[in-house]
Amino acid sequence: MNKAIIGRKLGMTQIFSADGKVIPVTVVEAGPCPVVQLKTVEKDGYAAVKLGFDEVSEKTLNKPEAGQFKKAGVPCQRVLKEFRLEDVSAYEVGQSLTVETFAEGDKVDVVGTSKGHGFSGVIKRWNQHRLKETHGVGPVHREVGSMGSISSPSRVFKNKHMPGQYGHEKVTVQNLEVVKVDAARNALLIKGAIPGPKGGIVTVTNSVKG
């Protein structure tokens, strides 16, 4: 992993290529992300770069949180994330990473938190069919249905699709393409959809498959 940045999903739109084709893109406000800390194998057991995003007032943080920003000499940030990059020595504390880290045509992986749907039934959560609307079926037509045989195995198998919490989980979409880099607006235009609602925090790294 050579490139990484933290951003905020702004929404989707479309742009036109040079040959007139419509390209659906997601707009991500990415950076600037100051380097808050460098972790090394000698000191920490692994090499990583800790980046911040979204500047906030110091009074919104507690003393340990604010202390690491003061030590690094950078403004306080709302979001902190670590990235295990290959060459940590290429970065220095206080350095600011911008969207210009990426270029048009780069393949990237985007990680975000999917939209939360709360406690959901099997139709919404697992895309199951509802029960028949004929006589003798009901009164509920959106329930799970058969749980299995009564006599054997006389239990419900593990991993059966059931109602439960749906969404609000970490989702990675791999091998997307950076269509445009807008340095003036700190924006990355990424082809296709990425996880999360508008305003959700995402991380963009160069693709592990690219």
GUBA-361583 format. One line per field, with one value per atom (N, C-alpha, C, O): x, y negated, z; atom name; residue in one letter. Coordinates in steps of 0.001 Angstrom, whole numbers, plus 500000, padded with zeros to 6 digits. Example, Ala and Ser with C-alpha at 12.3 -4.5 7.8 and 13.67 -1.06 7.14 Angstrom:
BEGIN
c1 c(513190;512300;513200;514236;512850;513670;512900;513409) $
c2 c(505690;504500;503300;503319;502250;501060;499970;498862) $
c3 c(507800;507800;507800;508465;507080;507140;507870;508039) $
atom c(N;CA;C;O;N;CA;C;O) $
rest c(A;A;A;A;S;S;S;S) $
// end
This chain:
BEGIN
c1 c(500840;500000;500883;501627;500806;501671;500954;501576;499657;498908;497713;497101;497381;496221;495772;496583;494467;493918;492552;491893;492141;490826;489934;490394;488651;487757;486331;486023;485470;484054;483242;483464;482312;481456;480462;479709;480461;479563;478315;477291;478386;477239;477671;478863;476686;476970;476514;475585;477179;476823;477317;477645;477369;477886;478691;478409;479688;480484;480559;480197;481038;481124;482584;483408;482896;484251;484485;483569;485710;486055;485265;485005;484879;484119;482612;481846;482178;480755;480051;478833;480756;480124;479851;480638;478723;478364;479041;478948;479723;480415;479809;479921;479160;478646;479806;480643;479855;480971;480460;479400;481235;481008;482034;483226;481577;482465;482892;482055;484206;484757;485620;486583;485263;486109;487262;487067;488446;489579;490674;491179;491036;492109;491706;490539;492693;494078;494185;493467;495098;495277;496694;497648;496850;498185;498687;497905;499989;500606;500795;501559;500103;500135;501230;501826;501499;502495;503033;502311;504295;504914;505269;505942;504826;505142;506184;506091;507165;508263;508327;507798;508985;509128;509956;509655;510998;511896;511171;511387;510322;509681;508314;507976;507521;506134;505853;504770;506825;506624;506046;505980;505626;505124;505255;505376;505230;505380;504023;503291;503688;502406;502470;503329;501543;501392;500018;499009;499976;498703;498310;499034;497143;496658;495426;494656;495258;494076;493241;493719;491969;491073;489983;489506;489590;488479;488876;488700;489405;489915;488785;487698;489072;488091;488771;489998;487954;488479;489071;488592;490102;490768;489833;489991;488855;487965;487027;486406;486918;486066;486776;486150;488080;488863;489276;489329;489574;490130;491645;492211;492294;493719;494611;495495;494423;495276;495105;496075;493866;493629;494282;494945;494089;494665;496187;496870;496729;498171;498956;500038;498427;499177;499231;500204;498201;498238;499218;499932;499238;500167;501606;502480;501845;503188;503615;504778;502668;502984;503041;503594;502469;502474;501485;501727;500344;499307;497990;497821;497049;495737;494996;495227;494109;493325;492401;491826;492272;491478;490378;490547;489251;488123;488359;487970;488998;489161;490641;491457;490995;492359;492333;491534;493197;493283;494727;495504;495070;496408;496396;495434;497480;497643;499022;500028;499067;500343;500908;500720;501586;502178;503532;504161;503980;505224;506449;507349;506480;507669;507285;506941;507348;506981;508006;507671;509255;510317;510088;510727;509177;508898;508022;507825;507490;506618;507304;508239;506835;507336;506173;505192;506290;505232;505007;505960;503747;503402;503139;502538;503591;503348;501854;501159;501357;499941;499745;500358;498886;498578;497301;496308;497324;496172;495704;496264;494666;494130;495143;495020;496137;497146;498049;498898;497861;498525;498105;498881;496856;496312;496303;496412;496173;496141;495004;494533;494573;493519;493950;495074;493034;493325;493804;493907;494106;494544;493424;492248;493798;492856;492915;493996;491751;491720;490730;489800;490961;490006;489415;490144;488099;487423;486754;486011;487022;486440;485539;485950;484315;483376;482447;482548;481529;480522;479183;478707;478573;477330;476190;476261;475147;473977;473350;473227;472959;472311;470806;470174;470223;468783;468097;466898;468857;468262;467900;468466;466938;466466;465509;464452;465879;465108;464673;465306;463579;463079;463851;464750;463482;464249;464057;464932;462920;462691;463640;464251;463764;464658;466120;466992;466379;467763;468384;469558;467595;468148;467483;467793;466578;465913;465093;465033;464460;463634;462250;461821;461564;460187;459243;459537;458104;457105;456256;456307;455477;454635;453448;453141;452783;451642;450497;450332;449722;448589;447271;446192;447361;446158;445583;446155;444411;443737;444617;445301;444591;445346;446746;447435;447189;448524;448361;447533;449118;449033;448690;448733;448353;448045;449273;449126;450482;451683;452269;452439;452580;453073;454535;455093;455153;456541;457478;458614;456982;457788;458806;458846;459619;460744;460278;460870;459222;458797;459290;459488;459487;459877;461260;462199;461347;462626;463356;464509;462703;463329;462402;461280;462859;462060;461820;462661;460646;460315;461099;461726;461061;461643;463150;463868;463618;465059;465454;464904;466374;467278;466732;467455;465473;464844;465581;465628;466139;466814;466939;466708;467301;467528;469021;469842;469373;470778;471417;470761;472700;473451;473500;473453;473596;473711;472444;472484;471320;470054;469728;469930;469223;468872;467666;466573;467900;466877;466783;467664;465725;465683;466821;467312;467230;468297;468849;468301;469936;470577;471088;471767;470742;471105;471826;471321;472991;473755;474641;474825;475191;476112;477284;477559;477961;479130;480203;479912;481419;482543;482436;482295;482506;482387;483545;483866;484165;485253;484827;484366;484986;484744;486089;486767;486475;487823;487861;486875;489052;489398;488514;488114;488213;487505;488512;489707;488036;488930;488730;487602;489847;489794;489617;490499;488474;488169;488762;489253;488709;489195;489698;489139;490753;491295;491140;491741;490321;490075;490806;490259;492042;492862;492296;492451;491639;491096;489983;489808;489228;488111;488404;487513;489632;489998;489046;488578;488773;487779;488363;489138;487970;488256;486946;485954;486931;485764;486078;486924;485373;485643;484502;483337;484824;483805;483021;483601;481694;480847;480433;480691;479788;479271;480227;480960;480208;481010;480084;479010;480471;479574;479366;480207;478217;477953;476985;476716;476450;475541;476319;477545;475620;476259;476806;476127;478033;478682;479441;480079;479388;480099;481591;482039;482365;483823;484279;483827;485182;485723;487239;487792;487899;489332;489575;488940;490488;490839;492299;493173;492569;493939;494126;493151;495370;495570;495221;495429;494699;494108;495168;496278;494784;495680;495696;496587;494709;494622;495086;495271;495279;495606;497044;497458) $
c2 c(501184;500000;498756;498525;497971;496809;495487;494515;495433;494189;494374;495442;493337;493407;491999;491077;491846;490558;490815;491810;489905;489978;488927;487840;489255;488303;488427;489234;487604;487590;487722;486986;488653;488856;487706;487433;487032;485906;486291;485615;487357;487779;488241;488353;488508;489003;488009;487229;488051;487236;487967;489152;487271;487887;486866;485669;487353;486502;487174;488339;486408;486925;487091;486209;488221;488472;487705;487083;487756;487027;487520;486754;488805;489345;489288;489899;488540;488316;489340;489252;490315;491325;490764;489986;491177;490752;491671;492895;491063;491834;491478;490332;492447;492169;492127;493030;491087;490931;490565;489960;490945;490508;489433;489605;488329;487228;487392;487493;487417;487570;486351;486056;485649;484560;485205;485673;485232;485972;485013;484218;485099;484268;482817;482468;481956;482336;483126;482864;484100;484991;484835;485299;484195;484065;485386;486183;485613;486797;486509;485617;487258;487024;487841;487395;489040;489915;490906;491349;491252;492315;493459;493252;494655;495822;496667;496876;497145;497913;499306;499556;500208;501592;501630;502397;500805;500803;500376;500954;499374;498815;499418;499664;499660;500083;501513;502041;502147;503504;503598;504689;502477;502453;501030;500080;500896;499582;499087;499814;497857;497284;495769;495182;495154;493701;493374;493907;492492;492086;490731;489745;490702;489488;488948;489704;487632;486984;486369;486152;486087;485466;484705;485141;483573;482757;482012;482515;480823;480014;479615;479228;479720;479358;478520;478423;477915;477131;478058;479175;477594;478406;478737;479777;477868;478081;479274;479746;479763;480927;482245;483304;482189;483398;483442;482414;484661;484757;484548;484398;484535;484185;485165;484722;486490;487412;487247;487327;487018;486845;485567;485570;484470;483193;483211;482530;483994;484012;484523;484013;485534;486082;485087;485067;484272;483241;482129;481602;481784;480752;481220;480440;482498;483057;483052;482800;483333;483364;481967;481776;480991;479626;479421;478635;480143;480007;479651;479933;479040;478728;479997;481067;479873;481017;481504;480711;482823;483445;484318;484912;484380;485177;486678;487500;487019;488429;488779;488011;489930;490453;491876;492695;492174;493539;493875;493015;495155;495641;496382;497071;496225;496933;497579;496914;498862;499568;499437;500311;498349;498088;498769;499089;498989;499727;498919;499447;497646;496830;495687;494594;495955;494943;493816;492680;494123;493115;491981;490933;492185;491134;490029;488994;490250;489266;488678;489267;487519;486908;486282;485850;486234;485695;484224;483458;483842;482481;482294;481302;483249;483179;483317;484047;482635;482672;483393;483034;484412;485161;484618;484402;484402;483848;484821;485904;484412;485272;485489;486436;484622;484765;485974;486290;486652;487934;488932;489805;488793;489691;488987;487764;489772;489242;489906;490979;489271;489838;491201;491376;492148;493491;494442;495643;493932;494807;495765;495401;496986;497950;497881;497921;497778;497574;498529;499035;498756;499457;498431;497634;498452;497499;498265;499217;497842;498477;497467;496338;497876;497003;497817;499042;497128;497781;497692;496597;498839;498872;498227;498071;497859;497262;498243;499432;497754;498590;498633;497597;499845;500009;500501;500779;500610;501075;502550;503319;502943;504330;504545;503918;505430;505625;507070;507989;507252;508588;509261;508670;510517;511309;510830;511043;510183;509705;508558;508528;507615;506484;506893;506455;507731;508059;509076;508962;510084;511184;511317;512251;510414;510423;511695;512210;512198;513392;513033;511880;514059;513881;513880;514480;513201;513285;514538;515174;514885;516076;515823;514678;516902;516780;516024;516061;515346;514567;515362;514783;516696;517512;517900;517593;518599;519017;519984;520831;519848;520745;520271;520869;519199;518659;517330;516502;517141;515874;516104;517251;515093;513726;512896;511806;513398;512644;513225;514440;512384;512854;512482;512816;511793;511368;512052;511621;513120;513790;514732;514879;515361;516178;517380;517707;518041;519275;520487;520414;521591;522838;522725;522177;523268;523274;524601;524728;525593;526900;528004;527743;529220;530392;530461;530041;531003;531110;532238;532037;533447;534616;534707;535092;534363;534445;533300;533200;532435;532532;531942;531881;531506;530947;529712;529476;528951;527706;526818;527256;525590;524651;524637;524459;524820;524828;523465;522430;523480;522236;521513;522133;520186;519322;519260;518799;519718;519565;518067;517325;517646;516237;515882;516423;514960;514577;513054;512365;512517;511063;510640;511441;509392;508906;507570;506935;507158;505885;505930;506871;504891;504845;503535;502458;503633;502448;501955;502640;500754;500113;501051;501367;501484;502331;501901;501234;502287;501913;502626;503847;501844;502392;501875;500687;502769;502395;502656;503748;501650;501815;501690;500669;502737;502809;502413;502502;501971;501782;500768;500993;499660;498566;497650;497700;496835;495970;494505;494026;493801;492357;491699;491781;491048;490438;489036;488624;488304;486919;486524;486940;485719;485164;483651;482996;483096;481651;481070;481023;480627;480113;478830;478580;478009;476737;476949;476136;478036;478312;479464;479889;479979;481137;482311;482964;482567;483583;484671;484405;485901;487049;487507;487686;487696;488242;489692;489975;490603;492033;492701;492502;493492;494144;495165;496014;495071;496032;495581;494447;496484;496193;496677;497647;495989;496392;496499;495897;497245;497478;496237;495338;496212;495178;494114;493988;493336;492241;490996;490968;489970;488685;488137;488155;487655;487167;488231;487925;489477;490564;490497;490064;490932;490944;492195;493300;492016;493140;493016;491932;494127;494123;494608;495555;493957;494300;494708;493930;495910;496413;496984;497349;497065;497680;499164;499808;499695;501030;502114;502053;503106;504237;505174;506016;505035;505888;505182;505814;503848;503077;503291;502698) $
c3 c(500000;500000;500000;500953;498960;498836;499059;499487;498779;498884;499811;499836;500571;501449;501799;501881;502006;502416;503049;502749;503924;504569;503929;503580;503775;503148;503649;504525;503066;503402;502118;501157;502109;500939;500823;501758;499672;499454;498668;498768;497895;497103;495721;495435;494866;493523;492461;492676;491321;490171;488929;488991;487817;486598;485816;485855;485111;484239;482871;482707;481901;480540;480146;480391;479538;479060;477758;477221;477265;476040;474831;473903;474839;473710;473936;473191;474984;475204;476062;476219;476629;477470;478872;479413;479439;480787;481804;481708;482781;483821;485171;485607;485854;487206;488197;488218;489011;489947;491336;491490;492331;493702;494037;493779;494607;494965;496415;497312;496636;497976;498293;497584;499366;499861;500635;501756;500052;500619;501062;500270;502348;502864;502999;502823;503319;503620;504922;505887;504925;506069;506627;506004;507781;508366;508934;509452;508837;509445;510929;511298;511777;513220;513891;514871;513367;513995;512983;512090;513121;512335;513267;514277;512939;513757;513027;511818;513767;513180;513783;514866;513064;513529;514804;515719;514869;516031;517305;518370;517196;518379;518672;519830;517615;517799;517347;517600;516677;516214;514816;514250;514247;512881;512354;513127;511052;510417;509946;509274;510296;509901;509950;510609;509237;509240;509811;509349;510824;511413;510836;510973;510186;509541;510272;510864;510217;510770;509665;508552;509994;509011;509739;510787;509187;509676;510954;512064;510776;511890;512836;512406;514156;515183;516259;516306;517125;518241;519299;519494;519972;520998;522151;522792;522428;523579;523366;524319;522130;521867;522182;522155;522480;522746;524205;524879;524693;526037;525987;524904;527130;527182;526431;525698;526579;525806;524297;523543;523865;522430;521920;520883;522660;522235;522342;521577;523296;523516;522327;522039;521620;520485;519322;518567;519177;518142;518513;517660;519797;520253;520077;519697;520356;520195;518729;518414;517840;516407;515803;514720;516505;515987;514861;513945;514931;513906;514580;515766;513860;514440;514851;514288;515831;516290;515178;514433;515084;514023;514626;515690;513922;514400;514189;515019;513071;512682;512676;512165;513236;513218;512686;513141;511728;511209;510866;510451;511051;510722;509391;509053;508649;507382;507368;507617;507078;507015;505598;504752;505372;504065;503951;504960;502717;502494;502918;503571;502547;502832;503762;503312;505083;506072;506099;506436;505746;505792;504797;504893;503837;502855;503433;502798;504654;505287;506515;507057;506946;508174;508924;508318;510250;511094;510753;510612;510623;510264;508777;508365;507978;506535;506251;506958;505237;504891;503560;502554;503564;502347;501722;502417;500432;499714;498639;498472;497915;496854;495739;494964;495655;494607;494842;494009;495986;496201;495134;494745;494662;493639;492287;492208;491233;489875;489113;489492;488050;487217;486672;486203;486747;486264;487339;487088;488555;489651;490038;490017;490390;490931;492455;493043;493090;494541;495207;494579;496494;497352;498311;498900;498468;499348;500483;500244;501726;502916;503612;503881;503901;504599;505470;505525;506162;506995;506286;505985;506019;505256;506028;507247;505315;505941;506933;506638;508092;509088;508873;508666;508921;508727;509991;509981;511090;512334;512293;511515;513149;513202;512043;511979;511127;509895;509743;510265;509016;508738;507614;507016;507336;506371;504937;504097;504639;503270;502955;501887;503881;503653;503836;503085;504835;505177;504235;503884;503818;503011;501654;500914;501304;500005;499778;498662;500844;500712;500159;500207;499633;499169;500363;501396;500215;501273;501074;500021;502100;502018;501094;500763;500680;499769;500442;501661;499622;500125;500049;500174;499843;499681;501032;502078;500996;502230;503022;502447;504321;505184;505482;506307;504824;505072;505807;505427;506813;507534;508985;509429;509747;509304;508916;508363;509197;508843;507562;507461;506589;505300;505050;504004;506005;505825;506838;507036;507469;508481;507836;506614;508668;508187;507384;506356;507844;507185;507953;509165;507269;507918;508556;507977;509779;510490;510309;510722;509698;509527;509982;510416;509884;510241;511748;512543;512133;513564;514226;515265;513610;514269;514086;515008;512928;512686;511769;510672;512159;513298;514598;515593;514606;515819;516346;517553;515456;515863;514621;513494;514857;513757;513444;514344;512188;511806;512030;511915;512350;512477;511134;510072;511207;510027;509187;508047;509733;509004;508929;509890;507777;507597;508468;508301;509400;510364;510416;509901;511034;511251;512178;512974;512072;512949;512481;511580;513104;512757;511319;510908;510574;509152;508868;509185;508278;507916;509045;510052;508868;509802;510114;511272;509055;509211;508209;507216;508482;507627;506285;506226;505205;503850;503001;503033;502247;501339;499898;499564;499056;497619;496921;497042;496187;495623;494155;493422;493764;492356;491631;490489;492291;491640;490945;491236;490050;489271;489634;489742;489822;490028;488659;487804;488461;487169;487078;486027;488202;488178;489557;490572;489591;490836;490766;489915;491677;491707;492911;494013;492697;493800;494389;495584;493565;494045;495064;495972;494919;495820;496773;497508;496777;497606;497336;498268;496078;495730;494842;493923;495143;494286;493661;494368;492355;491678;491324;490477;491996;491877;491134;491478;490118;489299;490115;490793;490040;490724;492106;492509;492830;494164;495237;495046;496367;497524;498734;498732;499762;500897;501750;501792;502433;503412;502954;501760;503903;503571;503173;503283;502714;502460;503773;504800;503724;504934;505698;506704;505245;505917;505673;504612;506670;506561;505824;506122;504855;504087;504016;504198;503753;503499;502079;501614;501407;500019;499973;500355;499515;499377;497982;497324;497524;496213;496283;497311;495200;495186;495420;494891;496230;496467;495273;495154;494379;493201;491945;490905;492034;490851;490373;489377) $
atom c(N;CA;C;O;N;CA;C;O;N;CA;C;O;N;CA;C;O;N;CA;C;O;N;CA;C;O;N;CA;C;O;N;CA;C;O;N;CA;C;O;N;CA;C;O;N;CA;C;O;N;CA;C;O;N;CA;C;O;N;CA;C;O;N;CA;C;O;N;CA;C;O;N;CA;C;O;N;CA;C;O;N;CA;C;O;N;CA;C;O;N;CA;C;O;N;CA;C;O;N;CA;C;O;N;CA;C;O;N;CA;C;O;N;CA;C;O;N;CA;C;O;N;CA;C;O;N;CA;C;O;N;CA;C;O;N;CA;C;O;N;CA;C;O;N;CA;C;O;N;CA;C;O;N;CA;C;O;N;CA;C;O;N;CA;C;O;N;CA;C;O;N;CA;C;O;N;CA;C;O;N;CA;C;O;N;CA;C;O;N;CA;C;O;N;CA;C;O;N;CA;C;O;N;CA;C;O;N;CA;C;O;N;CA;C;O;N;CA;C;O;N;CA;C;O;N;CA;C;O;N;CA;C;O;N;CA;C;O;N;CA;C;O;N;CA;C;O;N;CA;C;O;N;CA;C;O;N;CA;C;O;N;CA;C;O;N;CA;C;O;N;CA;C;O;N;CA;C;O;N;CA;C;O;N;CA;C;O;N;CA;C;O;N;CA;C;O;N;CA;C;O;N;CA;C;O;N;CA;C;O;N;CA;C;O;N;CA;C;O;N;CA;C;O;N;CA;C;O;N;CA;C;O;N;CA;C;O;N;CA;C;O;N;CA;C;O;N;CA;C;O;N;CA;C;O;N;CA;C;O;N;CA;C;O;N;CA;C;O;N;CA;C;O;N;CA;C;O;N;CA;C;O;N;CA;C;O;N;CA;C;O;N;CA;C;O;N;CA;C;O;N;CA;C;O;N;CA;C;O;N;CA;C;O;N;CA;C;O;N;CA;C;O;N;CA;C;O;N;CA;C;O;N;CA;C;O;N;CA;C;O;N;CA;C;O;N;CA;C;O;N;CA;C;O;N;CA;C;O;N;CA;C;O;N;CA;C;O;N;CA;C;O;N;CA;C;O;N;CA;C;O;N;CA;C;O;N;CA;C;O;N;CA;C;O;N;CA;C;O;N;CA;C;O;N;CA;C;O;N;CA;C;O;N;CA;C;O;N;CA;C;O;N;CA;C;O;N;CA;C;O;N;CA;C;O;N;CA;C;O;N;CA;C;O;N;CA;C;O;N;CA;C;O;N;CA;C;O;N;CA;C;O;N;CA;C;O;N;CA;C;O;N;CA;C;O;N;CA;C;O;N;CA;C;O;N;CA;C;O;N;CA;C;O;N;CA;C;O;N;CA;C;O;N;CA;C;O;N;CA;C;O;N;CA;C;O;N;CA;C;O;N;CA;C;O;N;CA;C;O;N;CA;C;O;N;CA;C;O;N;CA;C;O;N;CA;C;O;N;CA;C;O;N;CA;C;O;N;CA;C;O;N;CA;C;O;N;CA;C;O;N;CA;C;O;N;CA;C;O;N;CA;C;O;N;CA;C;O;N;CA;C;O;N;CA;C;O;N;CA;C;O;N;CA;C;O;N;CA;C;O;N;CA;C;O;N;CA;C;O;N;CA;C;O;N;CA;C;O;N;CA;C;O;N;CA;C;O;N;CA;C;O;N;CA;C;O;N;CA;C;O;N;CA;C;O;N;CA;C;O;N;CA;C;O;N;CA;C;O;N;CA;C;O;N;CA;C;O;N;CA;C;O;N;CA;C;O;N;CA;C;O;N;CA;C;O;N;CA;C;O;N;CA;C;O;N;CA;C;O;N;CA;C;O;N;CA;C;O;N;CA;C;O;N;CA;C;O;N;CA;C;O;N;CA;C;O;N;CA;C;O;N;CA;C;O;N;CA;C;O;N;CA;C;O;N;CA;C;O;N;CA;C;O;N;CA;C;O;N;CA;C;O;N;CA;C;O;N;CA;C;O;N;CA;C;O;N;CA;C;O;N;CA;C;O;N;CA;C;O;N;CA;C;O;N;CA;C;O;N;CA;C;O;N;CA;C;O;N;CA;C;O;N;CA;C;O;N;CA;C;O;N;CA;C;O;N;CA;C;O;N;CA;C;O) $
rest c(M;M;M;M;N;N;N;N;K;K;K;K;A;A;A;A;I;I;I;I;I;I;I;I;G;G;G;G;R;R;R;R;K;K;K;K;L;L;L;L;G;G;G;G;M;M;M;M;T;T;T;T;Q;Q;Q;Q;I;I;I;I;F;F;F;F;S;S;S;S;A;A;A;A;D;D;D;D;G;G;G;G;K;K;K;K;V;V;V;V;I;I;I;I;P;P;P;P;V;V;V;V;T;T;T;T;V;V;V;V;V;V;V;V;E;E;E;E;A;A;A;A;G;G;G;G;P;P;P;P;C;C;C;C;P;P;P;P;V;V;V;V;V;V;V;V;Q;Q;Q;Q;L;L;L;L;K;K;K;K;T;T;T;T;V;V;V;V;E;E;E;E;K;K;K;K;D;D;D;D;G;G;G;G;Y;Y;Y;Y;A;A;A;A;A;A;A;A;V;V;V;V;K;K;K;K;L;L;L;L;G;G;G;G;F;F;F;F;D;D;D;D;E;E;E;E;V;V;V;V;S;S;S;S;E;E;E;E;K;K;K;K;T;T;T;T;L;L;L;L;N;N;N;N;K;K;K;K;P;P;P;P;E;E;E;E;A;A;A;A;G;G;G;G;Q;Q;Q;Q;F;F;F;F;K;K;K;K;K;K;K;K;A;A;A;A;G;G;G;G;V;V;V;V;P;P;P;P;C;C;C;C;Q;Q;Q;Q;R;R;R;R;V;V;V;V;L;L;L;L;K;K;K;K;E;E;E;E;F;F;F;F;R;R;R;R;L;L;L;L;E;E;E;E;D;D;D;D;V;V;V;V;S;S;S;S;A;A;A;A;Y;Y;Y;Y;E;E;E;E;V;V;V;V;G;G;G;G;Q;Q;Q;Q;S;S;S;S;L;L;L;L;T;T;T;T;V;V;V;V;E;E;E;E;T;T;T;T;F;F;F;F;A;A;A;A;E;E;E;E;G;G;G;G;D;D;D;D;K;K;K;K;V;V;V;V;D;D;D;D;V;V;V;V;V;V;V;V;G;G;G;G;T;T;T;T;S;S;S;S;K;K;K;K;G;G;G;G;H;H;H;H;G;G;G;G;F;F;F;F;S;S;S;S;G;G;G;G;V;V;V;V;I;I;I;I;K;K;K;K;R;R;R;R;W;W;W;W;N;N;N;N;Q;Q;Q;Q;H;H;H;H;R;R;R;R;L;L;L;L;K;K;K;K;E;E;E;E;T;T;T;T;H;H;H;H;G;G;G;G;V;V;V;V;G;G;G;G;P;P;P;P;V;V;V;V;H;H;H;H;R;R;R;R;E;E;E;E;V;V;V;V;G;G;G;G;S;S;S;S;M;M;M;M;G;G;G;G;S;S;S;S;I;I;I;I;S;S;S;S;S;S;S;S;P;P;P;P;S;S;S;S;R;R;R;R;V;V;V;V;F;F;F;F;K;K;K;K;N;N;N;N;K;K;K;K;H;H;H;H;M;M;M;M;P;P;P;P;G;G;G;G;Q;Q;Q;Q;Y;Y;Y;Y;G;G;G;G;H;H;H;H;E;E;E;E;K;K;K;K;V;V;V;V;T;T;T;T;V;V;V;V;Q;Q;Q;Q;N;N;N;N;L;L;L;L;E;E;E;E;V;V;V;V;V;V;V;V;K;K;K;K;V;V;V;V;D;D;D;D;A;A;A;A;A;A;A;A;R;R;R;R;N;N;N;N;A;A;A;A;L;L;L;L;L;L;L;L;I;I;I;I;K;K;K;K;G;G;G;G;A;A;A;A;I;I;I;I;P;P;P;P;G;G;G;G;P;P;P;P;K;K;K;K;G;G;G;G;G;G;G;G;I;I;I;I;V;V;V;V;T;T;T;T;V;V;V;V;T;T;T;T;N;N;N;N;S;S;S;S;V;V;V;V;K;K;K;K;G;G;G;G) $
// end
